[in-house]
Structures are given as structure tokens and as C-alpha cells.
Amino acid sequence: MKRKIVEISRNEIKDLIQKLENASLDVSDHKILKDILVSYLGLNDEILDRKASILRLRRMLFGSKTESSKNILKQFNKAGKDSARANSHSNKKGKGHGRKSASAYKSAEKIKISHSELKHGDPCPECNEGTVYCMKNPRVVVRITGGAPFKAKIYELERLRCNLCLTLFKAKLPEEAGEEKYDEKAKAMVPILRYGSGFPHFRLENLQDSLGHPFPDSNQWDLINELSEIVEPVYNELLSQAAGGNIIHSDDTNMKILSLMNIDKKLYEKQKRTGIFTSGFLSEKGPYKIALFFTGKKHAGENMEELLRLRPDNLSPPIHMCDALSRNLPKKFKTLLAHCLAHGRRNFSDLILVFPKECEHVINELALVYQNDAFTKESGMSGLERLGYHKMHTRKIMNRLKRWCNSKLEKKEVEPNSSLGKAITYLLNHWKPLTLFLRKEKAPIDNNICEQALKMSILHRENSLFFKTENGARIGDMFMGLIHSCNLNSINPFDFFITLQKNKAQVKIDPEKWLPWNYLNKDKFDN
């Protein structure tokens, strides 16, 4: 129904109210009332859309603690056959916030303390009859100390001079002092602090100065640059491995590179694309997960093309998980497209305060899908078993949701151009890639793992604000990819970088043996 603005004076409104009370409306009054009601509906829709936009803006500016159904909805409806079955394996207590166990301190120095008076085999001083023996599990006590991230040691080498011939005799530097001012541990820690924890060089310089261990920011960059030459062969091998992944996730976020922004203003304005982005990729190849980052003017789809050029020709197209933006799609390579179900749900979670009944229904339905998927992971199902489980239990939930969406639009219960209508239309327009997990083995249901990986880039952007040059962005991307790939595969990145430095000659010759999941195999070292 076409909306139009109704121009009516206050006195005319009062007359209409009086006629309504007296039940004396004529035909011309019917038309006026009809136009007023239509305008009211249009105005109400505009207000709801503005309210929804404000809620989205608040989430963009301040973020949300979580997108889980239990936190989005005030009350989570657990009734119904599907929810009863799905919740039968999800009613577990959340993780607590107690102390870390001693086993969590994997890299801690272990100090064995013997009993001061007794040893294994001694007679018991309590009963004087038995014999004490060492228990398999000792009592464990954790103590944590603090200090500067980088600590300097000063070696004062004694010098002696002959008072007759003036010959100078110097004490020798101990072997543990090393030959370089900055050892392998210092070189390994700088990129981890900068690109893994978002600690800018100037902030680290100020911290070190305040603690009496100066470490200039220029020296920090020199160490990163030096280490980058050692790890680059491994990173290039990581690119090749990622290109052969069975599942590749991708997403974009904004970034700044000053050298690309500080060019001639007229030339900058004439360029077809002035935006700068960091594209994040997460490739799943067998049991391993590989994170990659590419910063520049290319979108995720264009960077995906560059990555797939390294893919062996004998491999079938990978599953490509991304959101529905066209810029995420590679144009020259075929993939099995999967869209993120979390993006579809997010459209409704943004509107929960505006359309509570409809949004609660959609979020509850999708919660059942996520619970089913969580159950397949907890049960350790294979890819084929997971696919069969989703076909049996999840397909009917998604089909039911699709019928509900179509019904809302066909019965005109929702305005297609309203914020709720757009959320429903998004699901229907992208239904096939949103439900790939119902047809393809191992297909993921969302892109959350890639969005989590991109947080490394966002952390850098929030703390360092920008990259200065394209080369700096390339090195930053390289270290972020290596550090996050180590984290994803439960590898200590600090030990990883130290080992690469100690074996840099072998790393250059055969980088595949020095990937994060391979480098701990000591039999591959040629010491």
C-alpha cells in the first residue's frame, strides 16, 4: 500500500474525532482516516528502523559481550521436542574462574625439593616400624615472580696492566654471555609482544625505561626485521600448505598504511579504491589450522585468488566460508561457497528489542542448530557421521525456519523493506550457502573462527593505529600469521622462534620440516 503524507489541520482532526463519537462519518471521511492510518504505519516502521539502526550503532561502537542465545534473549524457551532432545546434551555447567592448575604452566621452570631429613627407604620416625617411600605425585606449589620483559646483564671484565711493559690483560667473557647484545630470546619476544599482544614499540620503550632496562623502539624494529629474514621461508611454506586446505575461511577488516595514504591528494582521490584492508584467512588442512593475514588495498576475494593460485591442480575445490559480501568471493577460481549462519542470526539479535517475538523465535530455532553442531563435536563424530546427524536432526529445524520466513512475507505480516523484513530476506536469499553443512561433509556453520583470528589485526589497529609502510605491513602480517598458527595448534611461539634462529641454515634449506607442528621432531635437526 502506497504511503503518502496527509495534510490535515488540528480543527479538522477534532471534527473527525467528534464524528467518530457520534457515528456520523461520511464517505469522504473514510478516505481521510484511511490515509491517516497508512501514514501512521509508515511512520511507525520508520521509527522502528531508526531504533534498530541505533542499536546496531551501539554494538559497533561498544561491542557486545557475547552473541550466544542465552545472553541475547531474556528468557530462553527450552520447551518442545527438538529443544528437549538438543538440550539433553547441553546442560553443562560453564567454565569456572578458579585457580590455574600447575599443569597449565607448561613452560615454567620445575625445581625439585628433597625432604630435608628423610630419603627413600628410611625408617618411619613416627611409628619406628614402617619404611618411608617416595610418592609418585609430589606436592606442587606455584610461585610467580615479576620483572621487566627484557632484562639487561652487565658483565664487568677485570683488566690488569703491567706497570713496567704496560701489557693489558683482560678477563674473558663467559660463554653463556653469547656473542650478540640481543640473544635469541630477546629477538623472539619482540614480535610476540608487538604482533601477538598488540604492544607498540614506543610503549615497550617507555616501560623498559621506567624499569631501568632501556630498549629503544628503533632497536626493536631492527630485531624484528632481522628475525623476519629467518622465518620468511617457513611462512612461504605455510602459504603453500594453507592453499591446499580443505576448508578456507575468509573475512575483512579496515586498516591503515600511512605510505599509501600520504600520497598526492588528487591522485588518491582519482583512484577507484581508496580503502585499505586486512584480509584474514584460516585454512583447515587435516588436523592443522593455519592463519594468514594480508594488508593492502585488495579485498578478501582478491587475496583469496592469490592464495588459490598456489593450490595444487589435482585437488578438488575447497569449501570457502565467508559472509555474503560480494567482495569476499574469488572470481577466477571455483569454490564450494558456505555463508556464515552467525551473520544471519546477528541481524535478528540486533532487533531483539524492536521485534522481540519474531526475533526470539528465529534465535531459538538457530540455537537448536548450534546445539546440534556442538553435540557432534563433543561426541567426536567423523565428518560423515556429523553430516548424517545434521540431516536427521537439523534439516527439519532449518526447513521449519524457512517456512516461517516465507509465511511472514507471503502473508504480509512483515514489511519487506523494514529492518525485520531485510533480516528475513537475507536468510532466504542466501539459504543455499547458509545450509551447505546439511549437504557437504565437514562444512562449517559459521565464520566465527576467522573473526576471532582477525582480532589480532584489530588489536594491532587499536594499539598501534596503523602500519607505516607496505613492507612493515607485510612483516606484521607474516608474524601475525605465524604466531596465531602456533596458538591454533597449541605450539609455543616463543620456543618456535628461538628454535628457528638456532637452526637458520637448515630452515632455509628445508622449511617444511620447520613448520610449527614439525619443528619439535628433534630427529630432523642436523646439529
C-alpha positions as CSV (number, residue, x, y, z in Angstrom):
1,M,0.0,0.0,0.0
2,K,1.4,3.3,-1.1
3,R,2.3,5.7,1.7
4,K,1.7,9.5,1.5
5,I,1.8,12.5,3.8
6,V,-1.7,13.5,5.0
7,E,-2.0,17.3,5.5
8,I,-4.8,18.0,8.0
9,S,-5.3,20.8,10.4
10,R,-5.9,20.4,14.2
11,N,-9.5,21.6,13.9
12,E,-10.2,19.0,11.2
13,I,-8.8,16.3,13.4
14,K,-11.1,17.5,16.2
15,D,-14.1,17.3,13.9
16,L,-13.2,13.8,12.8
17,I,-13.0,12.7,16.5
18,Q,-16.4,14.3,17.1
19,K,-17.9,12.4,14.1
20,L,-16.4,9.2,15.3
21,E,-18.0,9.7,18.7
22,N,-21.4,10.5,17.1
23,A,-21.0,7.7,14.4
24,S,-21.7,10.3,11.7
25,L,-18.8,9.7,9.3
26,D,-19.4,10.2,5.6
27,V,-17.6,8.6,2.6
28,S,-15.0,11.4,2.3
29,D,-14.1,11.0,6.0
30,H,-13.4,7.3,5.4
31,K,-10.7,8.2,2.8
32,I,-9.1,10.7,5.2
33,L,-9.0,8.2,8.0
34,K,-7.5,5.5,5.7
35,D,-4.7,7.8,4.6
36,I,-4.0,8.8,8.2
37,L,-3.7,5.1,9.3
38,V,-1.4,4.3,6.3
39,S,0.8,7.3,7.2
40,Y,0.8,6.1,10.8
41,L,2.0,2.6,9.8
42,G,4.7,4.2,7.6
43,L,5.8,6.5,10.4
44,N,5.9,3.6,12.9
45,D,8.0,1.5,10.5
46,E,10.5,4.4,10.2
47,I,10.7,4.8,13.9
48,L,11.4,1.1,14.4
49,D,14.1,1.2,11.6
50,R,15.7,4.2,13.3
51,K,15.7,2.4,16.6
52,A,17.2,-0.7,15.1
53,S,19.9,1.4,13.5
54,I,20.7,3.0,16.8
55,L,21.0,-0.5,18.4
56,R,23.4,-1.6,15.6
57,L,25.5,1.6,16.1
58,R,25.8,0.9,19.8
59,R,27.0,-2.6,19.1
60,M,29.5,-1.3,16.5
61,L,30.9,1.4,18.9
62,F,30.8,-0.5,22.2
63,G,30.7,-4.1,21.0
64,S,28.7,-7.0,22.6
65,K,30.0,-9.3,25.4
66,T,28.6,-12.3,23.6
67,E,26.3,-13.4,20.8
68,S,25.1,-16.6,22.5
69,S,21.4,-17.2,22.6
70,K,21.2,-17.3,26.3
71,N,22.6,-13.8,26.6
72,I,20.7,-12.3,23.6
73,L,17.3,-13.4,24.9
74,K,16.0,-12.6,28.3
75,Q,14.3,-15.9,28.5
76,F,15.4,-18.9,26.5
77,N,12.5,-21.2,25.6
78,K,13.5,-24.8,26.2
79,A,10.1,-26.3,25.5
80,G,9.3,-28.5,22.5
81,K,10.5,-31.9,21.2
82,D,13.6,-30.6,19.4
83,S,14.7,-28.4,22.3
84,A,14.3,-31.2,24.8
85,R,16.4,-33.5,22.7
86,A,19.0,-30.8,21.9
87,N,19.3,-29.6,25.5
88,S,19.7,-33.1,26.8
89,H,23.4,-32.9,26.0
90,S,24.0,-29.1,26.6
91,N,23.0,-28.7,30.2
92,K,26.6,-28.5,31.4
93,K,27.9,-26.0,33.9
94,G,30.0,-23.2,32.4
95,K,33.7,-23.0,33.0
96,G,34.6,-21.7,36.4
97,H,37.0,-18.9,37.3
98,G,39.2,-20.8,39.8
99,R,42.9,-21.2,40.0
100,K,45.0,-22.5,37.2
101,S,46.4,-25.9,37.8
102,A,50.1,-26.5,37.9
103,S,49.9,-28.4,34.6
104,A,48.8,-25.2,32.9
105,Y,52.2,-23.7,33.4
106,K,53.8,-25.7,30.6
107,S,56.9,-23.5,30.3
108,A,57.6,-23.0,34.0
109,E,60.9,-23.9,35.5
110,K,60.5,-27.0,37.6
111,I,62.6,-27.2,40.8
112,K,62.7,-30.5,42.7
113,I,62.9,-30.1,46.5
114,S,64.1,-33.1,48.5
115,H,63.0,-33.7,52.1
116,S,65.5,-32.1,54.5
117,E,65.6,-35.1,56.9
118,L,64.2,-38.2,55.2
119,K,65.0,-40.1,52.0
120,H,63.5,-43.1,50.2
121,G,63.9,-46.3,52.3
122,D,64.5,-44.6,55.7
123,P,62.6,-45.9,58.8
124,C,59.4,-44.0,59.7
125,P,60.3,-41.6,62.6
126,E,56.6,-41.6,63.6
127,C,55.9,-45.3,64.2
128,N,59.5,-46.6,64.2
129,E,58.3,-49.7,62.4
130,G,57.5,-48.9,58.8
131,T,59.7,-47.6,55.9
132,V,59.0,-44.4,54.1
133,Y,58.9,-44.4,50.3
134,C,58.7,-41.6,47.6
135,M,55.2,-41.0,46.3
136,K,54.6,-40.8,42.6
137,N,52.9,-37.4,42.7
138,P,54.8,-34.7,44.8
139,R,53.0,-31.8,46.3
140,V,53.1,-28.9,43.9
141,V,53.4,-25.2,44.8
142,V,53.4,-22.4,42.2
143,R,55.2,-19.2,42.7
144,I,55.1,-16.3,40.2
145,T,57.6,-13.5,40.0
146,G,57.7,-10.3,38.0
147,G,60.2,-8.1,36.2
148,A,60.9,-6.2,33.1
149,P,60.1,-8.1,29.8
150,F,63.7,-7.6,28.7
151,K,66.4,-7.7,31.4
152,A,70.0,-6.5,30.7
153,K,73.0,-8.1,32.3
154,I,76.2,-6.1,32.6
155,Y,79.5,-8.1,32.7
156,E,82.4,-6.2,34.3
157,L,85.5,-7.8,32.9
158,E,88.5,-7.2,35.0
159,R,91.5,-5.6,33.3
160,L,95.1,-5.7,34.5
161,R,98.1,-3.8,33.2
162,C,101.8,-4.4,33.8
163,N,103.4,-1.4,35.4
164,L,106.6,-2.0,33.6
165,C,105.8,-3.1,30.0
166,L,102.2,-1.8,30.1
167,T,100.8,-5.0,28.7
168,L,97.0,-5.2,29.2
169,F,95.4,-8.4,30.4
170,K,91.5,-8.8,30.1
171,A,89.2,-11.3,31.7
172,K,87.4,-13.5,29.2
173,L,83.7,-13.1,28.6
174,P,81.9,-16.3,29.9
175,E,80.4,-18.5,27.2
176,E,76.8,-18.0,28.5
177,A,77.0,-14.3,27.7
178,G,76.8,-15.0,24.0
179,E,78.3,-13.1,21.1
180,E,75.5,-10.6,20.4
181,K,74.0,-7.9,22.5
182,Y,70.4,-9.2,21.9
183,D,70.1,-13.0,22.2
184,E,67.6,-15.3,20.5
185,K,65.1,-15.0,23.3
186,A,65.0,-11.2,23.0
187,K,64.6,-11.4,19.2
188,A,61.8,-13.9,19.7
189,M,59.9,-11.9,22.3
190,V,59.7,-8.6,20.4
191,P,57.4,-9.7,17.6
192,I,55.3,-11.7,20.0
193,L,54.7,-8.6,22.1
194,R,54.1,-6.3,19.1
195,Y,52.0,-8.5,16.8
196,G,50.7,-11.2,19.2
197,S,49.7,-8.9,22.1
198,G,49.4,-5.5,20.5
199,F,52.2,-3.9,22.4
200,P,53.6,-0.9,20.4
201,H,57.3,-0.2,20.3
202,F,57.1,3.2,22.0
203,R,55.0,1.8,24.8
204,L,57.5,-1.0,25.4
205,E,60.4,1.5,25.3
206,N,58.7,3.6,28.0
207,L,58.1,0.5,30.1
208,Q,61.7,-0.6,29.8
209,D,63.0,2.9,30.6
210,S,60.8,3.1,33.8
211,L,62.2,-0.3,35.0
212,G,65.8,0.6,34.3
213,H,66.4,-1.6,31.3
214,P,66.4,0.7,28.3
215,F,65.2,-0.8,24.9
216,P,64.8,1.9,22.2
217,D,62.0,1.4,19.7
218,S,64.4,1.6,16.8
219,N,66.3,-1.4,18.1
220,Q,63.1,-3.3,18.5
221,W,62.3,-2.8,14.8
222,D,65.8,-3.8,13.8
223,L,65.4,-7.1,15.7
224,I,62.0,-7.8,14.1
225,N,63.4,-7.1,10.6
226,E,66.4,-9.4,11.3
227,L,64.2,-12.2,12.5
228,S,61.8,-11.8,9.6
229,E,64.5,-12.9,7.2
230,I,65.0,-16.1,9.1
231,V,61.3,-17.0,9.4
232,E,60.2,-16.0,5.9
233,P,61.0,-19.4,4.3
234,V,58.7,-21.1,6.9
235,Y,56.0,-18.5,6.3
236,N,56.1,-19.1,2.5
237,E,55.8,-22.8,3.1
238,L,52.8,-22.0,5.4
239,L,51.2,-20.2,2.5
240,S,51.5,-23.3,0.2
241,Q,50.1,-25.5,2.9
242,A,47.2,-23.2,3.5
243,A,46.4,-23.1,-0.2
244,G,45.9,-26.9,-0.1
245,G,43.4,-26.7,2.8
246,N,40.0,-28.5,2.6
247,I,38.2,-25.6,4.3
248,I,39.3,-21.9,3.9
249,H,37.6,-19.2,6.0
250,S,38.0,-15.5,5.0
251,D,37.0,-12.1,6.3
252,D,38.0,-8.4,6.0
253,T,38.6,-5.5,8.4
254,N,39.8,-2.0,7.9
255,M,43.4,-1.0,8.4
256,K,45.7,2.0,7.7
257,I,49.1,2.1,5.9
258,L,50.5,5.7,6.1
259,S,52.6,5.4,3.0
260,L,49.5,4.6,0.9
261,M,47.6,7.5,2.4
262,N,50.3,10.1,2.3
263,I,50.4,10.3,-1.5
264,D,49.3,13.2,-3.8
265,K,45.8,14.1,-2.8
266,K,44.5,14.4,-6.3
267,L,46.0,11.1,-7.3
268,Y,44.5,9.5,-4.2
269,E,41.0,10.8,-5.0
270,K,41.2,9.6,-8.6
271,Q,41.9,6.0,-7.5
272,K,39.0,3.6,-7.9
273,R,39.6,2.2,-4.4
274,T,40.9,4.3,-1.5
275,G,40.2,1.9,1.3
276,I,42.9,-0.2,3.0
277,F,42.0,-3.6,4.5
278,T,43.4,-6.6,6.3
279,S,42.1,-9.9,4.9
280,G,42.2,-12.7,7.4
281,F,42.2,-16.4,6.3
282,L,42.0,-19.5,8.3
283,S,42.7,-22.7,6.4
284,E,42.0,-26.2,7.8
285,K,44.2,-28.8,6.4
286,G,43.8,-32.2,8.1
287,P,44.4,-31.8,11.8
288,Y,46.1,-28.4,11.4
289,K,44.8,-24.9,11.3
290,I,46.7,-22.1,9.5
291,A,46.1,-18.4,10.0
292,L,47.1,-15.8,7.3
293,F,46.8,-12.1,7.0
294,F,47.1,-9.8,4.0
295,T,47.1,-6.0,4.4
296,G,46.7,-3.6,1.5
297,K,44.1,-2.4,-1.0
298,K,42.9,-5.8,-2.1
299,H,39.7,-7.2,-0.7
300,A,39.4,-10.8,0.7
301,G,38.2,-12.2,-2.6
302,E,41.2,-10.9,-4.5
303,N,43.6,-12.2,-1.8
304,M,41.7,-15.5,-2.0
305,E,42.6,-15.6,-5.7
306,E,46.3,-15.1,-4.9
307,L,46.2,-17.9,-2.3
308,L,44.4,-20.3,-4.6
309,R,47.0,-19.8,-7.3
310,L,49.3,-21.8,-5.1
311,R,46.8,-24.7,-4.8
312,P,47.8,-28.0,-6.5
313,D,45.7,-28.7,-9.6
314,N,44.9,-32.2,-8.6
315,L,42.9,-31.0,-5.5
316,S,39.1,-30.5,-5.7
317,P,37.7,-27.0,-4.9
318,P,37.8,-26.1,-1.2
319,I,34.9,-25.2,1.0
320,H,35.0,-21.4,1.2
321,M,33.3,-19.9,4.3
322,C,32.7,-16.2,4.4
323,D,29.9,-13.7,4.8
324,A,27.6,-12.7,2.0
325,L,29.6,-9.6,0.7
326,S,30.4,-10.0,-3.0
327,R,34.0,-8.7,-2.3
328,N,34.8,-11.9,-0.4
329,L,34.3,-14.1,-3.5
330,P,37.2,-15.1,-5.8
331,K,36.2,-14.6,-9.5
332,K,38.8,-16.8,-11.2
333,F,38.6,-20.0,-9.0
334,K,35.8,-22.3,-8.2
335,T,35.0,-23.0,-4.6
336,L,32.1,-24.6,-2.6
337,L,30.5,-21.5,-1.1
338,A,29.3,-21.5,2.5
339,H,27.9,-18.5,4.3
340,C,28.1,-17.7,7.9
341,L,24.9,-18.6,9.9
342,A,26.1,-16.3,12.7
343,H,25.8,-13.3,10.4
344,G,22.2,-14.3,9.6
345,R,21.4,-14.6,13.3
346,R,23.2,-11.3,14.1
347,N,20.6,-9.4,12.0
348,F,17.9,-10.7,14.4
349,S,19.9,-10.2,17.6
350,D,20.3,-6.5,16.6
351,L,16.5,-6.2,16.5
352,I,15.6,-8.2,19.6
353,L,14.4,-5.0,21.5
354,V,12.4,-3.8,18.5
355,F,10.7,-7.1,17.4
356,P,11.1,-9.3,20.4
357,K,8.5,-12.0,19.5
358,E,9.8,-12.6,15.9
359,C,13.5,-12.4,16.8
360,E,13.2,-14.7,19.8
361,H,11.6,-17.3,17.5
362,V,14.4,-17.2,15.0
363,I,17.2,-17.1,17.6
364,N,15.6,-20.1,19.4
365,E,15.5,-22.1,16.2
366,L,19.1,-21.3,15.3
367,A,20.1,-22.1,18.9
368,L,18.9,-25.7,18.3
369,V,21.1,-25.8,15.2
370,Y,24.2,-24.7,17.2
371,Q,23.4,-27.1,20.0
372,N,23.3,-30.0,17.5
373,D,26.6,-28.9,16.0
374,A,28.2,-28.7,19.4
375,F,27.0,-32.2,20.2
376,T,28.7,-33.5,17.0
377,K,32.0,-32.0,18.2
378,E,31.6,-33.2,21.8
379,S,30.8,-36.7,20.6
380,G,34.0,-36.8,18.4
381,M,32.0,-37.6,15.3
382,S,33.7,-38.0,11.9
383,G,32.8,-35.7,9.1
384,L,30.4,-38.3,7.6
385,E,28.8,-39.0,10.9
386,R,28.3,-35.3,11.6
387,L,26.7,-34.8,8.2
388,G,24.3,-37.7,8.9
389,Y,23.4,-36.3,12.3
390,H,22.6,-32.9,10.8
391,K,20.5,-34.4,8.1
392,M,18.5,-36.4,10.6
393,H,18.1,-33.7,13.3
394,T,19.0,-30.3,12.0
395,R,17.4,-30.3,8.5
396,K,13.9,-30.3,9.9
397,I,14.7,-27.3,12.1
398,M,16.1,-25.3,9.1
399,N,13.1,-26.3,6.9
400,R,10.7,-25.2,9.6
401,L,12.5,-21.8,9.9
402,K,12.4,-21.4,6.1
403,R,8.6,-22.0,6.0
404,W,8.2,-19.4,8.8
405,C,10.2,-16.8,6.9
406,N,8.3,-17.4,3.7
407,S,5.0,-17.2,5.6
408,K,5.8,-13.9,7.2
409,L,6.5,-12.3,3.8
410,E,3.7,-14.0,1.8
411,K,1.0,-13.1,4.4
412,K,2.4,-9.6,4.5
413,E,2.9,-9.8,8.3
414,V,6.3,-8.1,7.8
415,E,7.1,-5.2,5.5
416,P,9.9,-6.4,3.2
417,N,11.7,-3.1,3.3
418,S,11.6,-2.9,7.1
419,S,14.6,-3.9,9.2
420,L,12.9,-7.2,10.2
421,G,11.9,-7.8,6.6
422,K,15.5,-7.3,5.4
423,A,16.8,-9.7,8.1
424,I,14.3,-12.4,6.9
425,T,15.1,-11.7,3.2
426,Y,18.9,-12.1,4.0
427,L,18.2,-15.7,5.2
428,L,16.1,-16.6,2.2
429,N,18.3,-15.0,-0.4
430,H,21.4,-16.9,0.9
431,W,19.7,-20.1,2.0
432,K,21.7,-22.4,-0.1
433,P,25.2,-21.4,1.1
434,L,23.9,-20.9,4.6
435,T,22.8,-24.6,4.7
436,L,25.9,-26.2,3.0
437,F,26.6,-28.1,6.2
438,L,23.4,-30.1,5.5
439,R,24.8,-31.3,2.2
440,K,28.6,-31.3,2.4
441,E,30.8,-33.3,4.8
442,K,32.8,-31.1,7.2
443,A,31.2,-27.8,6.0
444,P,31.3,-25.3,8.9
445,I,28.1,-23.5,10.0
446,D,29.7,-20.1,10.7
447,N,32.8,-18.0,10.2
448,N,33.5,-17.3,13.9
449,I,36.9,-18.9,13.9
450,C,38.1,-16.5,11.2
451,E,36.6,-13.5,13.0
452,Q,38.4,-14.5,16.1
453,A,41.7,-14.7,14.1
454,L,41.1,-11.2,12.8
455,K,41.1,-9.9,16.3
456,M,44.9,-10.0,16.2
457,S,44.8,-7.4,13.4
458,I,42.2,-5.4,15.2
459,L,44.3,-5.4,18.4
460,H,47.2,-4.1,16.4
461,R,45.0,-1.4,14.9
462,E,43.6,-0.3,18.3
463,N,47.1,0.0,19.9
464,S,49.5,0.9,17.1
465,L,46.8,2.6,14.9
466,F,48.5,1.9,11.6
467,F,51.4,0.4,9.6
468,K,53.9,3.0,8.4
469,T,54.9,1.3,5.2
470,E,53.8,-1.6,3.0
471,N,56.9,-3.5,4.0
472,G,56.0,-3.0,7.6
473,A,52.5,-4.3,6.9
474,R,54.0,-7.4,5.1
475,I,56.2,-8.2,8.0
476,G,53.4,-7.6,10.5
477,D,51.1,-9.9,8.6
478,M,53.8,-12.6,8.5
479,F,54.4,-12.6,12.2
480,M,50.7,-12.5,13.0
481,G,50.1,-15.5,10.8
482,L,53.0,-17.5,12.3
483,I,52.0,-16.5,15.9
484,H,48.3,-17.3,15.5
485,S,49.1,-20.5,13.6
486,C,51.2,-21.6,16.6
487,N,48.4,-20.7,19.0
488,L,45.8,-22.6,17.0
489,N,47.9,-25.8,17.1
490,S,48.9,-25.5,20.8
491,I,52.5,-24.6,19.9
492,N,54.6,-22.2,22.0
493,P,55.5,-19.3,19.5
494,F,58.4,-18.2,21.7
495,D,60.1,-21.5,21.6
496,F,59.3,-21.8,17.9
497,F,61.1,-18.6,17.0
498,I,64.1,-19.4,19.2
499,T,64.5,-22.8,17.5
500,L,64.3,-21.3,14.0
501,Q,67.1,-18.9,14.9
502,K,69.3,-21.6,16.3
503,N,68.8,-23.7,13.1
504,K,68.5,-20.9,10.5
505,A,70.7,-22.7,7.9
506,Q,68.6,-25.8,7.9
507,V,65.4,-23.7,7.9
508,K,66.4,-22.1,4.7
509,I,67.2,-25.4,3.0
510,D,64.1,-27.3,4.0
511,P,61.4,-25.0,5.6
512,E,58.6,-27.7,5.5
513,K,60.4,-29.6,8.3
514,W,60.3,-26.4,10.4
515,L,56.6,-25.7,10.3
516,P,55.0,-25.2,13.8
517,W,53.8,-28.8,14.0
518,N,57.0,-30.3,12.7
519,Y,59.9,-28.4,14.4
520,L,59.7,-30.3,17.6
521,N,60.8,-33.5,15.9
522,K,64.4,-33.5,17.0
523,D,65.5,-36.2,14.7
524,K,65.1,-33.8,11.8
525,F,67.7,-31.4,13.2
526,D,71.2,-31.5,11.7
527,N,73.2,-30.3,14.7
